[in-house]
Amino acid sequence: MSGRLLTIGDIHGCASALDAILKESAPEADETVVILGDVIDRGPDTPGVVERLLDLERRCRVVLIRGNHEEQFFRSFDEPSAFDAWMLHGGAETLAQYGGRMDRIPEEHVEFLQRSVDWFEQGAALFAHAGLAADVPLADQSSAWLRWIKHTPDRPVWQPEKTVYVGHTPQKSGLPLATPGWCAIDTWAYGALRGADGWLTCLDVGSGTYWQTREEGGVREGKIEQPPTSHRQPPTTNNQLR
């Protein structure tokens, strides 16, 4: 693929914010969009989010990383305790949006979520939902690290000359957190529904430009001033409301 490499943070059922961010970023046919997981739960329209991502998949290359919410969703089919846990962490809203029963979830939606992967790598960019354990090869990374570990600003570089892009840990400042070797872009999309400064973020990995939208309206654009690779100083983040 010769076009841009874009990545979108945790969507969490925020279909209106996703509509707006796809309009702002305008992915084209030769471009790749990496979705960092947790597309489901918490927000008002998980079915709408999946429909929009299926449509996007028909128009460009889409890579879906599996998040902890997708993991809980799939475990819920076979494990009663996992189903109960999912209900407490956003699953109840999602199931209600699908008519209240697991067998009412369209097969196409389940298959799309099943196509999710643990990680994705392109050039110097590596994508995971939550994080990676230091000094552990990709093939040996555990589910706990890939989908559940919380990101911290002092996390050591995973591998020199690589930047790892993650979601999972809400940046409640509403801004991406870029540190040497890492870039965290879960900017708490569903927080906007709770009266907080939550945004959905889409980052152009190559240029550092990012777009942010809110479920209840609002668009802004910013730039990570320099790539957050391990051999550089921590980058700065600027944004402008539009």
C-alpha positions in Angstrom: 0.0 0.0 0.0 1.4 3.3 -1.0 -0.8 5.9 0.8 -1.0 7.1 4.3 -0.9 5.0 7.4 -3.7 6.1 9.7 -4.6 4.9 13.2 -7.8 5.4 15.2 -8.0 5.1 19.0 -10.7 3.4 21.0 -14.1 4.2 19.5 -16.3 2.5 22.1 -19.6 2.7 20.2 -19.3 6.4 19.3 -20.6 6.2 15.8 -21.2 10.0 15.3 -17.6 10.7 16.3 -16.4 8.0 13.9 -18.4 9.5 11.1 -16.9 12.9 11.7 -13.3 11.6 12.0 -13.6 9.6 8.8 -14.8 12.8 7.1 -11.9 14.8 8.5 -9.2 12.2 7.7 -10.8 11.1 4.4 -9.0 7.7 3.9 -8.4 6.7 0.3 -8.3 3.4 -1.5 -4.5 3.0 -1.3 -4.3 3.8 2.4 -4.3 1.7 5.6 -6.4 2.4 8.6 -5.4 0.6 11.8 -8.2 0.5 14.4 -6.6 0.1 17.9 -9.4 -2.0 19.4 -12.3 -1.5 21.8 -14.7 -0.5 19.0 -17.6 -1.9 21.0 -19.2 -1.1 24.4 -20.0 2.0 26.5 -21.1 4.3 23.7 -24.6 4.7 22.2 -24.2 2.9 18.9 -21.9 -0.1 18.7 -23.9 -1.6 15.7 -23.5 1.6 13.8 -19.7 1.7 14.5 -19.3 -1.9 13.1 -21.4 -1.0 10.0 -19.2 2.0 9.3 -16.0 0.0 9.7 -17.4 -2.7 7.4 -18.1 0.1 4.8 -14.6 1.5 5.3 -13.2 -2.0 4.8 -14.8 -2.0 1.3 -13.0 1.3 0.5 -9.5 0.8 1.8 -7.3 -1.5 3.9 -8.6 -1.8 7.5 -6.7 -3.6 10.2 -8.6 -4.2 13.5 -6.5 -4.8 16.6 -8.3 -6.9 19.2 -9.0 -5.0 22.4 -9.9 -6.2 25.9 -13.6 -5.5 25.2 -13.6 -7.6 22.1 -11.8 -10.3 24.1 -14.5 -10.2 26.7 -17.2 -10.3 24.0 -15.9 -13.5 22.5 -15.4 -15.2 25.9 -19.0 -14.3 26.7 -20.3 -16.9 24.2 -18.9 -19.8 26.2 -18.2 -18.6 29.7 -21.0 -17.4 32.0 -18.6 -15.6 34.3 -17.1 -13.8 31.4 -20.6 -12.8 30.2 -21.3 -11.3 33.6 -18.1 -9.4 33.6 -18.8 -8.1 30.1 -22.2 -6.9 31.2 -20.6 -4.8 33.9 -18.1 -3.2 31.6 -20.2 -1.9 28.7 -21.6 -5.1 27.4 -25.1 -4.5 28.7 -25.4 -1.3 26.5 -24.0 -3.2 23.5 -26.3 -6.1 23.9 -29.3 -3.8 24.3 -28.4 -2.1 21.1 -28.5 -5.5 19.3 -31.9 -6.3 20.6 -31.0 -7.9 23.9 -29.7 -11.3 22.8 -26.4 -12.6 21.5 -28.1 -14.5 18.7 -29.4 -11.2 17.3 -26.0 -9.9 16.6 -25.5 -10.1 12.8 -23.1 -12.7 11.7 -21.3 -10.2 9.6 -20.6 -8.1 12.7 -19.3 -11.1 14.6 -17.1 -12.1 11.7 -15.6 -8.6 11.4 -14.7 -8.6 15.1 -13.2 -12.1 14.7 -10.9 -10.8 12.0 -9.1 -8.7 14.7 -5.4 -9.4 15.3 -3.1 -9.1 18.3 -0.8 -6.6 16.7 0.2 -5.1 13.4 3.5 -3.9 12.1 4.4 -1.7 9.1 7.9 -0.2 8.8 8.9 1.5 12.0 5.3 1.6 13.3 3.9 -1.2 15.5 0.3 -1.2 16.8 -1.2 -3.0 19.8 -4.2 -2.3 21.9 -2.7 -1.9 25.4 1.1 -2.5 25.3 4.0 -4.9 24.9 6.2 -6.5 27.6 9.8 -5.4 27.4 12.3 -7.9 26.0 9.6 -10.3 24.8 9.2 -11.1 21.1 5.9 -10.3 19.4 5.0 -13.9 19.0 5.4 -14.5 22.7 3.4 -11.5 24.0 0.6 -12.5 26.5 -3.0 -11.4 26.3 -2.5 -9.5 29.5 0.1 -7.3 28.0 -1.5 -7.0 24.6 -5.0 -6.1 25.8 -5.1 -5.2 29.5 -1.9 -3.5 30.9 -2.3 0.2 31.6 0.0 2.6 29.7 2.3 4.9 31.7 4.4 7.8 30.5 7.6 6.2 31.9 7.1 2.9 30.0 10.5 1.8 28.7 11.1 1.7 24.9 10.1 -1.7 23.6 12.6 -1.8 20.8 15.0 0.9 19.5 13.9 2.7 16.3 10.3 1.4 16.7 7.3 3.4 17.8 4.4 1.5 19.3 0.9 3.0 18.9 -1.6 2.0 21.6 -5.0 2.7 22.9 -6.7 1.2 26.0 -5.6 3.7 28.6 -7.8 6.8 28.4 -5.8 10.0 28.2 -8.3 12.2 30.1 -6.5 15.3 29.0 -8.1 14.7 25.6 -4.7 14.8 24.0 -2.5 12.0 22.6 0.4 11.0 24.9 3.6 10.8 22.9 6.8 9.7 24.7 10.0 8.1 23.3 9.1 4.8 21.6 5.3 5.1 22.3 2.2 7.0 21.3 -1.0 6.5 23.2 -4.2 7.8 21.4 -7.1 6.6 23.4 -8.4 10.1 24.2 -11.6 8.8 26.0 -14.1 9.1 23.2 -17.0 8.0 25.4 -16.0 10.6 28.1 -17.7 13.2 26.0 -21.0 11.5 26.9 -20.2 11.9 30.6 -19.6 15.6 30.4 -15.8 15.2 30.2 -13.2 16.4 27.7 -13.3 13.2 25.7 -12.3 13.0 22.0 -11.9 10.3 19.4 -8.5 10.6 17.7 -7.2 9.6 14.3 -3.4 10.0 13.7 -1.6 10.2 10.4 1.5 8.2 11.5 3.7 9.6 8.8 3.1 13.3 9.3 2.2 13.4 13.0 -1.1 15.3 12.1 -4.1 14.2 14.0 -7.8 14.9 14.0 -10.2 14.7 16.9 -14.0 14.6 17.1 -16.6 14.4 19.8 -19.7 12.3 19.9 -21.8 15.3 20.7 -20.1 17.6 18.1 -16.8 19.4 17.8 -13.7 19.0 15.6 -10.1 19.9 16.2 -6.8 19.2 14.6 -3.3 19.0 16.0 0.2 17.8 15.4 2.7 15.7 17.2 5.8 17.8 16.5 8.3 15.0 16.1 8.1 11.2 15.8 8.2 9.7 19.3 11.1 7.3 18.6 13.4 6.1 21.2 16.4 8.2 20.2 14.6 11.6 20.4 13.5 13.8 23.2 9.8 13.6 24.2 7.7 15.3 21.5 5.2 18.1 22.1 1.5 18.1 21.2 -0.4 21.1 19.8 -4.0 21.3 18.9 -6.5 23.8 17.5 -10.2 23.7 18.0 -12.2 24.2 14.8 
